[in-house]
Amino acid sequence: SPLLLFAGWTDIRQTAAISAMFILVNSIAGLAANLRQTSPASLPSATVLFTLAVCVVMGGFIGSSFGANRKQSTLVLRRLLALVLVIAAWKMILG
């Protein structure tokens, strides 16, 4: 995402869409690899999986409605993206 923005290849909304698609594909690949190495007994319960799925769908709706709202300034979107990147970097550094 930062490379797309810094190089000027996309605007903030296009970057968010590209990043979301990349995260989806990356997550599916990670889950597939995890399922191949994990026994079904060690997976979370159906209740936990359902709760996570509901949270994902709600987050998707909130994010897409926020991103589609043309009244939001790109500065706000840039700051939110920066916050997400800082949190991700912090988690990578701390393990």
N, C-alpha and C positions, 0 to 999 in steps of 0.2 A: 504493500500500500504506500509506504513512504516513497519508494522509488517511482511509482507511477505519478505521484503528486509532484515530487521534486523535479522530475524530468519534464513535467508539463504534458505528459501523454494523455491524461484524462482529467476530468474535473472531479470534485469531491463525490458527487452522486454516482458517477460511473465507477469510481474507485471502490465505493461501498458495495456496489453490485458485483463487481469482479471479485472483491475480497470474500463476499458471502458465498459465491459459487466455489471459490477455492477452498474455503473452510468446509463447505459441505462435502466436496469430493475427498478432501484430506481426512475428514472425520469418518466417512464411510470406509475408506481404506484402512484407517486405524482400527475401527471396530471389526472389520473383516479379519485383519491380522490377529486381533485379540481373541476373537471367537475360535480361530484355528488352534490357538495355544491354550485356551482355557476350557475347563470342563463345564458343562451346563450347570452343574450343581453350585459352582462358585459365582454364577451370575446373580445380580440383584433380583429380589422378588418381583413378581408381576405388579404389585402395588407401587413399588419404587419406580419401576420402568414406566408405568402409566403416569405417575406424578411428573417424572422427568419429561415425558412426551408432551404433557399438557403445558408445562413450563416453556418448552421449546416452541410450541405453536403460539402461545401467548406472546412470547418474546419476538417471534417472527412478525406477528401482526402489529405489535407496538412499534417495532423497528421500521417496518415497511411503511406504516402510516406516518411515522415521524419523518422518514426520509423522503416520502412522496409529497409531504407538505411543503409547497414552494414558498410559503411565508417564512420558513426558517432560513435564517441567513447562513451562508456557507461558512462564516466565521464560527457559528455555533457548532456546525457539523465538524469542522476542522478541529475544534477544541475537544469535542467528544471522541473523535478518532484518536487524537493525541493522548487522551486519558486512557483509552483502551490499550493503546500501544505501550504506554508506560506501565500499566498493570501487567500486561503480558511479559514485558521485559523484566519486571521485578520478579515475577514468578519463575522465569527462566534462570535468573541469577541466583535466587534462593533455593531453587530445586523444587 
